[in-house]
Amino acid sequence: MQPLSTTLRRWRMRRILKRHPIPHCIWQKVTRRMLVLRGLDAVQMAHLREMTTWFLDKKSITGAHGLEVTLSMRVVVAAQACLLILNLGVEYFDGWVEVILYPGAFRVKHMQMDAMGLVHNEASILSGESWLRGPVILSWDDVIRDTFHFQAGHNVVLHEFAHKLDALNGATNGMPPLRRGMSRGKWAEALSEAYDTLCLQVEAEEPVFINSYAATSPAEFFAVLSEYFFTAPDILKNCCPNVHKQLTLFYRQPALR
């Protein structure tokens, strides 16, 4: 007999699929144009549709600044978010409930302390942001660009939802809860070595083969490399083979392109 928790989860999933199905016409129209999904086979796509249906039932996706969010738009976001957890499980998206879509890039104000200890109010223009226990915030213009116009290593949805995986341990530090059988030591060694190498290259103004934004912090490194894993795995494998190996074990997915 299966554990009650597993049986209950499957019963709940069946109930969601029955009560809140995604219309076939919308699912087909949207997903067949999504470049990052082109490597999935029919079985994986069916599983992704189930996960996406669960996501749309459990998470709210709302518009800001007058943006009207359609079901097709929600599927665009949810399907790509669920690609990350396709072989991990819905529990990897625990602890938060909201996605907010802005029409375009949005301004975020924050306080920054300088070397003298003085605090300054600064503003940044962002395409996405993920709060530790709060919402994921996305620019719809950037979502559309990354979803339907391929750019190697660029996908704002994958990036921000990778932060959600990272945050499950209570902090965004490039160390998400690893699946059973994975070694924290090997993960840390592979990612730390590649991160340190990238930081040295950026500091020396040497050419780099991945987005230099990954050198901002270990958290951004994990998020950026997750983008590469799903959108440009060959680039990732060539420049960071040990990281590619760890992400393959974690996401349990082969290269999709």
PyMOL commands that set and color helices and strands:
alter all, ss='L'
color gray80, all
select helices_A, chain A and resi 4-19+24-31+35-37+42-58+71-84+90-93+140-148+156-169+184-203+212-216+218-231+233-239+241-251
alter helices_A, ss='H'
color red, helices_A
select strands_A, chain A and resi 60-63+98-102+106-113+119-126+128-130+136-139
alter strands_A, ss='S'
color yellow, strands_A
deselect
rebuild
show_as cartoon
